[in-house]
């Protein structure tokens, strides 16, 4: 990409936020490890679909415009998020970026780590939304897929105020603009993203480049696959050369047939407990989340992560505003605020997944250049070079979103794939 200019000096608030302990939400849930970053791939704004305007939504443009004109800033909002998915300061409840937001806007944030799985959280909020009642949350982070689709299809989300998305449209990567699950970003703004691919232990496997490599008889009893209804089916669709986003029921049956070939080799269909067995050699290879492998290696392990040549799923956790929220304007202000490079860097420095703001790379490069000790210099160089934060474009050419399903399609989808990993 050539030499790039240094960014402007950072504010003292940001610098303080960048020098505290760093945590990873999915790592805390699935692996439990924290360590130094290392990888040497450059990052740029990711090629993809350009923003497609305001999109459409139930109630149409006029209703949305009238809704937002009537909203008042209340100086507070309640934010529902996943555990360890926010920067942390001197104590677990201290979040420097939220402190900075309050300092700059006067809006206080009641931050709650109450989402552990999309399905269980949906089960909590759905009855209240169906009864046209406040969920007690003003902003929430939901992964693209079945439950976000349901929230949109059932008209349970507030269409965003496109006039207050200036930072989003200025700084967001193409990856998060107008995604297939929410064309025009009508209801969502990305929080962070990650990749589902293959992790393997090179002590037992020479090299894996393809999903079909998982059919090797040598892996029998030492292969892990996921027990879920999104990553597993979408990976199988990639394996047979089908883009999950545009797949048909006929494709789903073919993907299930591929999984049935793999099934006799599988040690277990895992949920969140695969990584320990991959590290200790019980598993030679497994479906894996990108961040888990990265963190395991930072702890001293030597695992490999690959995006198979046929492609792999990419997921995005999204900020959205539930209907009947009491403080939608305050939430909207925050959702756009985090797209500024400085707060985005505070988050990326802790979370270690794909940031929606590529300009944060320049901040990390600046920090590396101005660091006053070798350890900090190496750390920020690692952040700036990490493909887990700034992925390589060649990998993104092979990444696909989940299939957007109607409620009837969801039933058919589950009937095809659930018996494979539940029995």
Order of alpha helices (4+ residues) and beta strands (2+ residues): alpha-alpha-alpha-beta-alpha-beta-alpha-beta-alpha-alpha-beta-beta-alpha-alpha-beta-alpha-beta-alpha-beta-beta-alpha-alpha-beta-alpha-alpha-alpha-beta-alpha
